Amino acid sequence: MVAFGKKLKERQIVEWQGYYINYKVMKKKVKQYADQIQAGALNQRYVLKDFSRMLDKEIEKVVLFLLEQQGVLASRISELNEQQDSLQEQPDLSKVTELREGYRYVGRDLLKLLFFVEINAIGLRKILKKFDKRFGYRFTDYYVKTRANHPYSQLQQVFKHVGLGAVVGAISRNLADLQDREGSYLSIYDQPALPLQEPVVDAMEAAIDRLGYSTTFLNFSVQRSLIMLEELPTPVEEHVDDQRYHFMSLLLNLANTFLYMINTYIVVPTADDYSMSLGAAATVCGIVIGAMAVAQVFSSVYFSAWSNRSYFRPLVFSSIVLFVGNVMYALAYDLKSIPILLLGRIFCGLGSARAVNRRYISDCVPLKIRMQASAGFVSASALGMACGPAIAGLLQTNFKIYKLTFNQDTLPGWVMAFSWLIYLVWLWISFREPAQETEANNVPRKSNAENDALEKGVVQPLLLKSADDEQENEGECDGSEEAPEESRRPANSIVEAYRLLTPSVKVQLLIYFMLKYAMEILLSASSVITAYYFSWSTSTVAIFLACLGLTVLPVNVVVGSYISNIFQDRQLLLASEIMVCLGILLSFNVIIPYSVPQYVCSGLLMFVSAEVLEGVNLSLLSRVMSSRLSRGTYNGGLLSTEAGTIARVIADVTITLGGYLGQSRLLNVTLLPSLLICIACIFATCRTYNSLY
């Protein structure tokens, strides 16, 4: 991994070099403090005071230069405004063109200033985390709370770009006034929806968006999707190739995600009844549901590799395979064949194109809307998860057409087959294959280890004490030598990708495995458990599962917008693990008769806590993953998908095996492994983060 100090130096604007935060000097100072404390030459109180003073001076240097440059830009805009006023009396087309160029030139200089602020904010966050990691002291909490909330805060200038928005507004308004609007006297404030065809304005708004992203549901969703963004902002001269972006293609990509999640969960309420109608035990539903996940273990790899060359062809293949799989699933009833039923679900799993969905957003969506697209990916998945059981609950009918039976067991297959057929036609007509990147541009992108520095507002990003500093080794270079090219290449195999995982990343993948296992046990066994204890109908099970699915988006909003602003990621991680463990414990059937309130409340607690845990865990994982796992076939998204899919497979097999002990023991038998894995994750989390802090 190329050292941050080197990248920071490379990205600095030459004429402003003396005004950047001196990351290199501060990093050496932290090392000196550590050596002197170890030798007994300094005490910790002096170090904290001295380093605070040093940071204050560095931030003040940046802020004073920022204010000076803002004043220069404001003066230039004022001069251009005076020239524009004079043109009102004597219009001159050549002068108007010259004036517009003047505003654009100011806009380009403003872009440089925005980039300057962004680089300094990242550097500040990095050095604070390095200090905390080196001394095991929560200095960041103290420094940010005392500086950010002070009425004379200079930290606010760095992280909230105070005043820069007004400059952007002035440039945008004046360029809009000079634009030909067919004689209209309305301004951008009167009709803000009127299009302003100014690339420099689009670039400024994108830069402001990058600076202004706070720890909200949007950013929280992006990290949940594990769609990697840029580690450092690109220079103002670079921009995303918008020609690769096509809105309808993005919409089709999200529709694929939505339909696939419906396809996964639409069979859950009726899988036990379908199994019994074919002469098998009710608990065979675990294998029926899990067959799709088994195939997905393999499909994730070849779809990830396929997406290196194309997006359209994998999506077409996915739609065809899913159509065939659902038809086979529906026909199994009339053919009286369990193998056909399982084969149909395997075909559905072979059509899982989630790797393509992620890669399309990461590679083809412009940076300025990539966060919204990533949030759309998570939302589409959540809505699909809720809609699947809900649709199954509506398909309560029974009729025949010729020799084909249409009932609650077969209709999920027929409905999804028809849906995939419609989707395939829409895909064929509307999808546009993005242009392949040229060799010059086909350089592996950096991970998003630092991009969230500015996306998380004033205080919270500096309060996060995750393990992502592991990616910056103590022996990183300071810009004196070039990092080897090998360190920037994506992993070439699953084994190589595994070797790139640090201990903390492995713990987080274990946590992801645990929560997916627990959730799959809850969802897949629900129809069997509720039928045995409460005699619930298919419609009642469907309503219960749909209600669980509907909690996903509200939970993410609450956690992403509020809770994650109050607590550190590692605190949320441990707390949500404990809550999942508590939900599992409350779900056991011991001593007292098992009741609906106990099942519903414990299941809701377990599911909601697992959702919180998934969001926090993937948010943290997206920042600690090696940069070499940000792109390529064997990327971080693939590793997390494989971990979750394998967990689902094992959970579904556990349900089927537990059925051999009898339905009366199924609940406790399936919950016991969940409890043991959860306890192991709690101990692993405590051990890992105690060693880091």
TAMO-V601762 format. One record per backbone hydrogen bond with DSSP energy under -0.5 kcal/mol. CO is the residue of the C=O (numbers start at 1). NH is the residue of the N-H. Records with the same first field share a line. If there is no record, write none. Layout:
BEGIN
CO = NH ; NH
END
This chain:
BEGIN
3 = 7
4 = 8
5 = 9
6 = 10
7 = 11
8 = 12
9 = 12
12 = 14
13 = 16
14 = 17
16 = 19
17 = 20
21 = 23
22 = 26
23 = 27
24 = 28
25 = 29
26 = 30
27 = 31
28 = 32
29 = 33
30 = 34
31 = 35
32 = 36
33 = 37
34 = 38
35 = 39
36 = 40 ; 41 ; 42
37 = 40
43 = 47
44 = 48
45 = 49
46 = 50
47 = 51
48 = 52
49 = 53
50 = 54
51 = 55
52 = 56
53 = 57
54 = 58
55 = 59
56 = 60
57 = 61
58 = 62
59 = 63
60 = 64
61 = 65
62 = 66
63 = 67
64 = 68
65 = 69
66 = 70
67 = 71
68 = 72
69 = 73
70 = 74
71 = 75
72 = 76
73 = 77
74 = 78
75 = 79
76 = 80
77 = 81
78 = 82
79 = 83
80 = 84
81 = 85
82 = 86
83 = 87
84 = 88
85 = 88 ; 89
86 = 89 ; 90
92 = 96
93 = 97
94 = 98
95 = 99
96 = 100
97 = 101
98 = 102
99 = 103
100 = 104
101 = 105
102 = 106
103 = 107
104 = 108
105 = 109
106 = 110
107 = 111
108 = 112
109 = 113
110 = 114
111 = 115
112 = 116
113 = 117
114 = 118
115 = 119
116 = 120
117 = 121
118 = 122
119 = 123
120 = 124
121 = 125
122 = 126
123 = 127
124 = 128
125 = 129
126 = 130
127 = 131
128 = 132
129 = 133
130 = 134
131 = 135
132 = 136 ; 137
137 = 139
138 = 142
139 = 143
140 = 144
141 = 145
142 = 146
143 = 147
144 = 148 ; 149
145 = 149
147 = 150
150 = 153
154 = 158
155 = 159
156 = 160
157 = 161
161 = 164 ; 165
163 = 167
164 = 168
165 = 169
166 = 170
167 = 171
168 = 172
169 = 173
170 = 174
171 = 175
172 = 176
173 = 177
174 = 178
175 = 179
176 = 179
179 = 181
181 = 184
187 = 191
191 = 194
195 = 197
196 = 198
198 = 201 ; 202
199 = 203
200 = 204
201 = 205
202 = 206
203 = 207
204 = 208
205 = 209
206 = 210
207 = 211
208 = 212
209 = 213
213 = 457
214 = 216
216 = 220
217 = 221
218 = 222
219 = 223
220 = 224
221 = 225
222 = 226 ; 227
223 = 226
226 = 228
235 = 238
240 = 242
241 = 244
242 = 245
246 = 250
247 = 251
248 = 252
249 = 253
250 = 254
251 = 255
252 = 256
253 = 257
254 = 258
255 = 259
256 = 260
257 = 261
258 = 262
259 = 263
260 = 264
261 = 265
262 = 266
265 = 268
267 = 270 ; 271
270 = 274
271 = 275
272 = 276
273 = 277
274 = 278
275 = 278 ; 280
276 = 279
281 = 284
282 = 285
283 = 286
284 = 287 ; 288
285 = 289
286 = 290
287 = 291
288 = 292
289 = 292 ; 293
290 = 294
291 = 295
292 = 296
293 = 297
294 = 297 ; 298
295 = 298 ; 299
296 = 300
298 = 301 ; 302
299 = 303
300 = 304
301 = 305
302 = 306
303 = 307
305 = 308
306 = 309 ; 310
311 = 315
312 = 316
313 = 317
314 = 318
315 = 319
316 = 320
317 = 321
318 = 322
319 = 323
320 = 324
321 = 325
322 = 326
323 = 327
324 = 328
325 = 329
326 = 330
327 = 331
328 = 332
330 = 333
331 = 335
332 = 336 ; 337
337 = 341
338 = 342
339 = 343
340 = 344
341 = 345
342 = 346
343 = 347
344 = 348
345 = 349
346 = 350
347 = 351
348 = 351
349 = 352
351 = 353
353 = 357
354 = 358
355 = 359
356 = 360
357 = 361
358 = 362
359 = 363
360 = 364
361 = 365
366 = 369 ; 370
367 = 370 ; 371
369 = 373
370 = 374
371 = 375
372 = 376
373 = 377
374 = 378
375 = 379
376 = 380
377 = 381
378 = 382
379 = 383
380 = 384
381 = 385
382 = 386
383 = 387
384 = 388
385 = 389
386 = 390
387 = 391
388 = 392
389 = 393
390 = 394
391 = 394 ; 395
392 = 395
394 = 396
395 = 397
399 = 406
401 = 404
404 = 401
405 = 407
406 = 399
407 = 411
410 = 413 ; 414
411 = 415
412 = 416
413 = 417
414 = 418
415 = 419
416 = 420
417 = 421
418 = 422
419 = 423
420 = 424
421 = 425
422 = 426
423 = 427
424 = 428
425 = 429
426 = 430
427 = 431
431 = 433
438 = 441 ; 442
441 = 443
448 = 452
450 = 453
451 = 454 ; 455
452 = 456
454 = 457
456 = 461
459 = 462 ; 463
460 = 463 ; 464
466 = 469
467 = 470
468 = 471
469 = 472
471 = 473
473 = 476
484 = 487
485 = 488
486 = 489
491 = 634
493 = 497
494 = 498
495 = 499
496 = 500
497 = 500
498 = 501
502 = 506
503 = 507
504 = 508
505 = 509
506 = 510
507 = 511
508 = 512
509 = 513
510 = 514
511 = 515
512 = 516
513 = 517
514 = 518
515 = 519
516 = 520
517 = 521
518 = 522
519 = 523
520 = 524
521 = 525
523 = 526
525 = 529
526 = 530
527 = 531
528 = 532
529 = 533
530 = 534 ; 535 ; 536
537 = 541
538 = 542
539 = 543
540 = 544
541 = 545
542 = 546
543 = 547
544 = 548
545 = 549
546 = 550
547 = 551
548 = 551
549 = 552
550 = 554
551 = 555
552 = 556
553 = 557
554 = 558
555 = 559
556 = 560
557 = 561
558 = 562 ; 563
559 = 564
562 = 565 ; 566
563 = 566 ; 567
568 = 572
569 = 573
570 = 574
571 = 575
572 = 576
573 = 577
574 = 578
575 = 579
576 = 580
577 = 581
578 = 582
579 = 583
580 = 584
581 = 585
582 = 586
583 = 587
584 = 587 ; 588
585 = 588
588 = 590
590 = 592
595 = 599
596 = 600
597 = 601
598 = 602
599 = 603
600 = 604
601 = 605
602 = 606
603 = 607
604 = 608
605 = 609
606 = 610
607 = 611
608 = 612
609 = 613
610 = 614
611 = 615
612 = 616
613 = 617
614 = 618
615 = 619
616 = 620
617 = 621
618 = 622
620 = 623 ; 624
621 = 625
626 = 629
627 = 630
628 = 491
629 = 636
633 = 635
635 = 639
636 = 640
637 = 641
638 = 642
639 = 643
640 = 644
641 = 645
642 = 646
643 = 647
644 = 648
645 = 649
646 = 650
647 = 651
648 = 652
649 = 653
650 = 654
651 = 655
652 = 656
653 = 657
654 = 658
655 = 659
657 = 660
658 = 661
659 = 662
662 = 665 ; 666
663 = 667
665 = 669
666 = 670
667 = 671
668 = 672
669 = 673
670 = 674
671 = 675
672 = 676
673 = 677
674 = 678
675 = 679
676 = 680
677 = 681
678 = 682
679 = 683
680 = 684
681 = 685
682 = 686
683 = 687
684 = 688
685 = 689
686 = 690
687 = 691
688 = 692
689 = 693
END
